[in-house]
Structure formats: structure tokens, C-alpha cells
Amino acid sequence: MTAEYKVHGNVAVITLANPPVNGLGLSTRQGIVDGLEKANADSAVKSIVITGAGGAFSGGADIKEFGTDKAMQEPNLNSVIAAIENSDKPVVAAIHSVAMGGGLELALGCHYRVAAPGCSVALPEVKLGILPGAGGTQRLPRVLGVEPALNMIVSGEAIKSEMLAMLPGQKLFDKLVASPEVLAAEALAFAQSVADVRPMPLVRNLPCKHPQGDAYFQFARNMVKGMSKNFPAPAKCVDAVEAATKKKFADGLATEREIFINLMWTAESRSLRHLFLAERAASKIPDVPSDTPKRDIKAVAVIGAGTMGGGIAMNFLNAGIPVKMLEMKQEALDRGLATIRKNYEAQVKKGKLKQDKYEQRMALLSTTLDYADLKDADLVIEAVFEEIGVKEAVFKQLDAVMKPGAILASNTSTLDVNKIAAFTQRPQDVVGLHFFSPANVMKLLEVVRGDKTAKDVMATVMAVAKKIKKVAVVSGVCDGFIGNRMIEQYGRQGGFLLDEGCTPAQVDKAIEKFGFAMGPFRMGDLAGNDIGWAIRKRRYQEKPDMKYSKTADLLCEKGRFGQKTGAGWYDYVPGKRDAIPNAEVVQMIEEHRKSLGITPRKISDEEIVQRLVFALVNEAAHILEEGIANKASDIDVVYIFGYGFPVHRGGPLNYANEVGLFNVAAAMKRFAQNPLDDAKFWQPAPLLARLVAEGKNFQ
Ligand code: T1G
């Protein structure tokens, strides 16, 4: 049972013990009910305490149980809370560290709540596409007030217990103890002090009103509308809390329950729950046990003070890790330092960073022109020009100066990490750390594992990634790793669509309606069309049989590289990012079409989206079966955190599962018959074909 029962004097203590966060899975729920029965049957017991073992009171319902019959099996959480409220003896929740979701709802069902400071209190269900489903929308407004409660429920954000305890008139906590260390003793004493108090207070019996009712909820609905594009849950949170102010408790609870169940079955909620687990699963490497000893990373060196080097350095400075930055020339160093300062000063100006924190971070940064100064770093990351000869020179230098056991990382985005490792005598210490620009902002980090990269190096860099707040995904060595390899197919389809009859604006609008923040052409203008141009030039040499539309080359030959040149697929007004369609570009595309003898056709938004997204899916299937990615959910994580794939779709492979792989393959078969497309590419990857034949999904 994952809830322990022990009697201390005349107080029974039920301790949730379901690591890592005391998720309220079936066995834990059953353990609570059994404990309550025992305590109520024991005449020596006068009151009851419920608390959590380890680092949490409870992180809520067990997310890993969702979608299984256990999640709904009795006693469900509402039944557990009813058992608490119907107890003949007072039940005191002793809350510490984390009280979230169902964990907070459990505490709200108790007669009293004693909290330690520093506890993160939240109803984060909205972040999973649902809403609190065990009375949270009905009880929290009764103890905090309607507005603070609705803000917490709609945002899903955690608030510290001591902050909530200061809210005027709050009835969430009956006592806030001085520190977590005294919580157990104080909760026992509190339980003894209320043993004979009758009637026992119940949150459900408290009044719940808002003085400006309708006007307030109308205001709330308007506020929520803006933040919840593509997500139904936030608006439903407003409905549930409004029900708390207008209905009897039992009816409000029934309203909440109905909304909860409906939201649970939405594709948006399935996507968010998938991503919650996928993001955490990404840090697990099948053949590297989580208890693998890690190297100590106390000091970092960054080579290259350009945009990437500066951004990379900031990640470590933000985490309090000293950084030594190396460049070849002083003016490059000065420029790099100035950029870092500018970035921090902008954050200070916006109130996102305190001046003293900024100064602390800058104090951790030193610079040098001499490789010898790097020798004591535990991890060195090179972010120099993306050319194998330059990488060779750098890694040979590093091999000569870095202390034994230092990790040598390359920020390369396309080059072969095995080749880079072979420039050194220590390939086991070489790894790829592919940051995404801007490196101090983008959360995704592709950790590229060389054939010889040691397991403890992998374990170390995954832990470092978490420390610098990156979402790390392991990739094998191939051209483009996971993300860029897939985006190349996405971009190719974009070019074919132009040749066949679309304008850049039509393609962008279709995929932006699907949920991408930016379509391929606006994205090209942002990143710089010359980057793709350089890759295609390399491709024409390396893979002459790989088909590309020539429109992008024609655009680059006109110097239309995008925002950085003020014009790309679109025009841009200096200082603004609005993409203004350009008639000459459309004419250039039309003339190119004519030169190919192509009669343009009307292409539906649905076909545009399918060709762009299913191109990602098919390439992902190849990446999976080649072992470049360890699992399908890792690829979803790459696309959500690195390429702006719409969160409510859960990532390309989750989306393919939602569409049905049979339907994906059928669409690909249609595309293969289009002579202007690439029939070879649209052959389903063997893994995809196998899954379709077996009627299975990507796992
Ligand atoms: N259920 C199952 N596992 C959970 C979990 C949960 N609720 N929360 C965390 N874990 C696992 C997580 O998968 C990871 O596992 C490990 O704990 C550490 O997580 C009826 C229905 C609690 C603030 O949404 O916000 O209650 O990878 O890396 O940074 O209304 O986890 O080690 O195998 O995030 O210290 C509502 C979600 C559920 C809380 C800790 N509750 N969790 O953060 O560690 S729905 C939530 C968090 C609900 C009721 C409804 C965070 C955390 P592994 P971690 P962390």
C-alpha cells in the first residue's frame, strides 16, 4: 500500500508514500480510505493527520494512471475526500513542499490544514488541458475568495504557502508553522487541540459569492479568451468557478465533474498530458542508468563569443556557473561581452532581472585569448564557424590543453560529431551540444551522442542541461540530427507547393491556422534564407538526386535573405516584423512555374498542412528506425521546444497518432502520385508501413 498508518498517542497519522511526488494513484487512494476506517474504528484515536513522505505532500492525481481504468476506479479522489468529510474524527492535512492538483484538493477536503512555509501550492490541471476534478473549483474559492482562486485555477501557477497565508480572510490554512522541520510535531499538537471541537468545519459549508457576479465572470471570460487560443480548458475553469457561486455545493461539484470528464477526452488534453510525460522521459537514456556517476561541472569554457557563444555562456551564468570565454581577437571578445551585457540590461530594464543578480552573473564571466587559460574547465563548448576545418583546429587545441576528464562539446548543428571526436585522443569525452538560437532563450538542446561518447559523459550533460533549464533530447549522429533533418523535408514541400500553385502567404497562413507560430517562409525570412541556401548548395553536390524547388535559390540570388536584408519572401519595414507580401516575389514564382511548363492549380489548406506535417512524420519514422532518436516522444519534444510545433497538437508523431497512421499513409500515397512532388520521399518509411499494417501507433 502506498499510504502508511501509524498512531502517535491519540492521533492517527496517514502518510502518503508513493514516490516521487505521492501521486494519488489507486493504491494510495485506497490506503487513505483504509487508514480513515482504522482510525474511526479505534476508540483510542481522537484525531487524524494526513501528510506526505519525501519531497511532497502530494503532486496530485497520478498522471501516469491517466487513460487507464485505474484512474477512474473506486475509490476515486472524490470518494476519498467524501470519506474524509464524513469522518467522525477531525482530519488535519499537514502540508509541505508540494501540494498540487488532487493533492491540494485532498487537503481542502480535510477539516483543517496546517502548512509549512515554502510549499508550492497550485491547481495546475489547466496545464494538462483539464480542470481540478475533485472539488478544487468549488472549495478553493470558498477558502481564498473567488478572484484569487480563479486566478490560480486558470493560470495553473504555483504560489508559496506563506504568500497564501497572508491573503486577508483566507481560510486555506488554519496554521502556518515556522519551518518545515517543525511541521510534524505542530500538526500532531494541532490535531490534539481540535480533537473535541464540534461541529467539525467543512470547506463545502462555507459561503461562496462574488459581489459583482455576472460582471466579474464576463470580465474573466474576456480575459481568458485571449490566453486560451486552441485550448478549451481555461474558459471551462471560469464556468466551474461561476457554478460555485451560483449553485449549491453538490450541484457545483456535479458541474465540475461533468466538465472534467469532457475535457479529459479532448485531443488537447491528451496532447498536453503526452507532452508532460514526454518532456520528463526525454532525459532518460535507455542504456544509461539514472544513477550513473556524473562528472563534476564547476567551471565551463565557451569558445567563440559570437551570437551563439554569447547565448550559450549566458545559460551557465544564469545557473551560477563560472564561464571563461575565448576568442581569437580582443575586439571579438569585446563585441561578445557587449552583447551579453546588452541582453542582461534589457532584462533589467523590463524588470525581469534584478541589477544585483545581473552584476553577480557578469562577475562569473571572464575572457581570454589563450587556450592555455581553459585548461581547468570541466566542460568546454565550442561555438565557432560551422566548417569542419575550423572545428578540427579547435578540437586539436583543446585536446592539447584540457585536463583529463574534461568534457569537450561541439555546438555544431550539422557536422559529424564522430569526425570531430576523431580530431582528439579522447573521443569518449566528446559530445555534441546543439543549442538553438537564441541560445539563452530556446529551451531545446539536442545532445548528440558520438559512437564513442562515454555513458558518464551522457549522464553528466543531461544533468547539466536540467541545471541550465534546457529540455535535452538525445540524438545520434546524422546530417541535421533530429530537428534539422526533419525541417529539411518540411522546407522541400514548401518549395514544391510554390511550384505547383501556392504563394508563400497561402502556405504560411494554412500552417499558421494549424497552429504553428510561423509558416516556413516567414520562418525563412526570420532565420535568414541564406542559411538554407548554403545547405542546398552542399546538397546539390552531395545528393544530386534529391529534388528541390529552385524558387528559394532564385530569391537568394536577388539578395532577399529575409529580415536581415529588409526583404525576403516578404518585405519588412525597418524595425518591424510584419511580413508584407511582395508582388515581385509572387511574379518571380509565377515566371519560374511557367519556365517549368507548370500550370498552377488551386491547393487546399488541408493538402498544404498534410504535406508539410506528414513530411515531418515520414522523416521522423526513418530517424526512429535508424536509432537516431530513442523514442517517438523525444521527436515530439524536439518539435515542440525547438520548432514551434503547436502544443495543442502534441508534436508531429502524437498528431499522426491522432489522425491515424492509416490515414497518414493514405495521404502519402496520394502525394506520391503527384509528378511535381518527390514520389521516392513519399514511400512510407518501413517503420511507418509496419505500424500501419499492424494497426499500431507510434509509441
Ligand atoms: N503524477 C505522476 N507522476 C508525477 C506527477 C503526477 N502528478 N508529478 C510529477 N510526477 C513525476 C514526473 O513524471 C517525474 O517522474 C517526477 O515526478 C519528477 O517530476 C483530480 C486529475 C510536482 C512540481 O499537474 O508540476 O490532480 O521522470 O521532473 O521539477 O484534480 O512534477 O522521475 O519518472 O517535474 O521537482 C495535477 C505535475 C495532476 C503536477 C515536481 N498535478 N507535476 O517538479 O520534478 S491532475 C500536476 C509537477 C490532478 C485532480 C487532477 C512537477 C512537480 P520521472 P519533475 P520537479
Residues whose N, C-alpha, C, O or C-beta is under 5 A from the ligand:
A	BS01	T1G	P20 V21 G23 G59 G60 A61 D62 I63 K64 L77 V98 M100 G101 G102 P124 E125 L131 P132 G133 A134 R280
